[in-house]
Amino acid sequence: MEQVRDRTFNEAEMVDTDGKLFTKCHFENAQLRYSGGELPIFDNCTFATIGWFFDGAALRTIQLLQANGNAEGGRPFIEELFRPGHYIKA
C-alpha cells in the first residue's frame, strides 16, 4: 500500500485514492477519486469541502444500487447497507 504523509491537497486537485494510506493529510476543495481497487485508508486526516468521484468498478457498483434502489426491497437493503457502523467483509 502506497503511503502519503503530511500533504495538503487543495483546489481542483484530483486525488486517486485506490490502494493508498493517507496519514495526517489535509483535503481542502480537493476531488477524491475511487475506482474500486484496494480500499484507501485515511488516518488522522482532515477534510473541508471535498468531492468524491467514482470510476470503473466503483462507479458500476453505485450505478447498480441506483438502478435498483426502488425495486421491491431495494430501499431497505440500501439503508441497511449504509447504516453507520455496518461494515461488510469479503
C-alpha positions as CSV (number, residue, x, y, z in Angstrom):
1,M,0.0,0.0,0.0
2,E,1.4,3.4,-1.0
3,Q,1.8,5.8,1.9
4,V,1.1,9.5,1.6
5,R,2.0,11.6,4.7
6,D,1.7,15.2,5.8
7,R,0.3,16.5,2.4
8,T,-2.2,19.2,1.7
9,F,-4.4,18.6,-1.3
10,N,-6.3,21.7,-2.5
11,E,-8.4,23.3,-5.1
12,A,-9.1,21.4,-8.3
13,E,-6.7,18.7,-7.4
14,M,-7.9,15.2,-8.4
15,V,-6.5,12.7,-5.9
16,D,-6.6,9.0,-6.8
17,T,-7.3,7.1,-3.6
18,D,-7.1,3.4,-4.5
19,G,-4.5,1.5,-2.5
20,K,-3.2,4.5,-0.6
21,L,-2.7,5.1,3.1
22,F,-3.1,8.9,3.8
23,T,-1.7,9.9,7.1
24,K,-2.0,13.4,8.6
25,C,-3.2,14.8,5.2
26,H,-5.5,17.8,4.7
27,F,-8.0,17.8,1.9
28,E,-9.4,21.3,1.1
29,N,-11.6,21.6,-2.0
30,A,-9.9,18.5,-3.4
31,Q,-11.6,15.9,-5.6
32,L,-11.1,12.3,-4.4
33,R,-11.4,9.5,-6.9
34,Y,-12.0,5.9,-6.1
35,S,-12.0,3.3,-8.8
36,G,-12.9,0.1,-6.9
37,G,-9.4,-1.1,-6.2
38,E,-7.8,-1.6,-2.7
39,L,-9.6,0.4,-0.1
40,P,-7.9,3.7,0.8
41,I,-7.2,4.4,4.5
42,F,-7.4,7.9,6.0
43,D,-5.5,8.2,9.3
44,N,-5.7,11.4,11.2
45,C,-6.7,13.4,8.1
46,T,-8.9,16.5,7.8
47,F,-11.5,17.2,5.1
48,A,-13.1,20.5,4.0
49,T,-15.4,20.8,1.1
50,I,-14.3,17.7,-0.8
51,G,-16.0,15.9,-3.7
52,W,-16.0,12.2,-4.3
53,F,-15.8,10.8,-7.8
54,F,-16.2,7.1,-8.7
55,D,-14.7,5.3,-11.7
56,G,-14.5,1.8,-13.0
57,A,-15.8,-1.0,-10.7
58,A,-16.8,1.5,-8.0
59,L,-18.9,3.5,-10.4
60,R,-20.6,0.4,-11.8
61,T,-21.5,-0.7,-8.2
62,I,-23.1,2.7,-7.4
63,Q,-25.0,2.6,-10.7
64,L,-26.3,-0.9,-9.8
65,L,-27.6,0.4,-6.4
66,Q,-29.1,3.5,-8.0
67,A,-30.9,1.5,-10.7
68,N,-32.4,-1.0,-8.2
69,G,-33.0,1.3,-5.2
70,N,-36.7,1.5,-6.0
71,A,-37.2,-2.2,-6.7
72,E,-39.1,-4.3,-4.1
73,G,-37.0,-4.4,-1.0
74,G,-34.3,-2.2,-2.6
75,R,-34.6,0.8,-0.3
76,P,-34.4,-1.2,3.0
77,F,-31.5,-3.1,1.6
78,I,-29.6,0.1,0.7
79,E,-30.4,1.7,4.0
80,E,-29.1,-1.3,5.9
81,L,-26.0,-1.5,3.7
82,F,-25.1,2.1,4.6
83,R,-26.1,2.0,8.2
84,P,-23.4,3.7,10.4
85,G,-21.0,1.1,11.8
86,H,-22.1,-1.6,9.4
87,Y,-19.1,-3.0,7.5
88,I,-19.2,-5.9,5.1
89,K,-16.1,-8.1,5.0
90,A,-15.2,-10.2,2.0
